[in-house]
């Protein structure tokens, strides 16, 4: 039983180390507004392994409806 507990703890530690901390700021891919990912008011969605942050529920809903459109726009803006 002790070995199982140790294995579970080790797996949890590895998982925690793999988690990326959110960036200090992010750009809402729908409206372009700069948002604080750590703010409790900031909305977020996961799409194709990437986290996108939003200034409002409305922008998150727009993104969730057509994520390809907004993810492509966000990726283009990052390359500039």
HELIX and SHEET records of a PDB file:
HELIX    1   1 UNK A    2  UNK A   18  1                                  17    
HELIX    2   2 UNK A   57  UNK A   65  1                                   9    
HELIX    3   3 UNK A   67  UNK A   79  1                                  13    
SHEET    1   A 2 UNK A  26  UNK A  27  0                                        
SHEET    2   A 2 UNK A  34  UNK A  35 -1                                        
SHEET    1   B 2 UNK A  43  UNK A  47  0                                        
SHEET    2   B 2 UNK A  50  UNK A  54 -1                                        
END                                                                             
